[in-house]
Amino acid sequence: MSQISHRILEELGARGYRGRVVSVSHIRELQGEIERLHEQGLFDQEFYRVWLEGFSFEPPRELKEARSLIVASVPHPKSRVTFNADGESRSFVIPPTYLHYTDGLIADLLLEVLGESGYHVVRAVVPVKLLLARSGLGRYGRNNISYIEGMGSYYRLSAFYSDLPCVDDNWQEVEMLDACLKCTACVRACPTGAISSDRFLLHAERCIPFFNERRVEFPEWMDSSWHNSLIGCMVCQNVCPVDRPFSDWVENRAKFSEEETGLILDELTFEAHSPETQQKLREIEWTEDLDILARNLRALMV
């Protein structure tokens, strides 16, 4: 491992973060692995289209000479958001991976370390969970959520391109957590049947986040009682034995008054809200797609 790569990992570790540096040549392997799964019929066509269009498997124009990929993780709690309606106060969570503010912390650290030696870093929009598993930073669980030792699934991932040469590449096969080999807690708990014991890959087209992250109608087969998070889903993480040490880690964030809650449910645009409400929406990083927030909130309040 180069001295600079070693320092990157040291600086990450000193802050309680984790990271790996791999050769940028593996970017095509990430793309190929996803395409092979699709060719094998393991991805629903709509899921494949929606998921794949969010990634880029080419280094960005401003860093065409990228030579390495850096993936980093920051421990992250669930976030609790409170709303008031009809004289009742109700709180809902946002899972650990959805708030992005830690991405800036990682970017600043990498810019500082690499910039001192004349190297550059640019954000990479790639399948970070697969990159995590391939780089050895973590492993997949049976629920297809990725886990890191000492963090469970309570963390936020980010990835970056750099022109730093990758001297000591660490690339490996995807592995399942040892704890999952005899455990079926998530299979039994998943309300939609998205996690099955007959294959390792999630039936993503039945996963609640596939619907509540997008501007679509909830399918008729989805029972209203299955909604449990303001976005995403926490069911499999809540029952996972590996996540038990972290399950009570929750951070209180915004609290919306009855008037503010009503205006959110009315699907006002961000600009139409008061400055105070706008600041609360920034706190939960939800300044766009407020119609999705309103729809998800209505589903939870049934």
C-alpha angles and dihedrals in degrees: 000000000000120000091247093049089049091051092050091055091044093052091048091049093049088062095046092258129123133216150168134204120212136169117277087228088082092068090090090051090057090051093045093050092055092046092050091054089051092049089053089058094247095125125067107238095239093046091050092051095047095043098044096047089064094063135074120204096189126082109251122264092252092056107033090148093062112153104175144035119219120199120188137179131206122195108249134182130215112269121230118213121188127209131183124214134156091001092304129112116215131179129206131182135236110211119245097259100056105073112079105194093105090062088074091052091056093044092052092049093049093046090053097048097040096037091060088064096041097258127132136220132201130179115264119214098205136129095284097186091056090045089051092052094044094047093052094244091121147337138249122254123218086262089060090245112129123239134202123200110257093014104056106196093320100108144086121240128209132174134204141188118228137178088225108122114245104229100170109035119197111195123155146163120280110263134193120231112266088229090062096057094085100017124094099169093122093045091055095043101047105105096202100047091243091137115060135176094225095072140021096228120085120245087238094180088068096045115113094229090059086069107029094050092058139058096255138115116265108249119253092243092061109097115220091231091065094071108101110151135050086242131356120008135275102189099105093041092049092058098037113115090210090058095047094100090056103036095100093050104112131149121212111230132162125005117200122203122228090261092049092047091051092052091049090052088050087061098237115179117253092253091053093061123089118264089253092054091044090056091052090049089051088052090061091037093240107129096130134045091034088162087066090050090051093048093049092046092051090051091052094047095055 
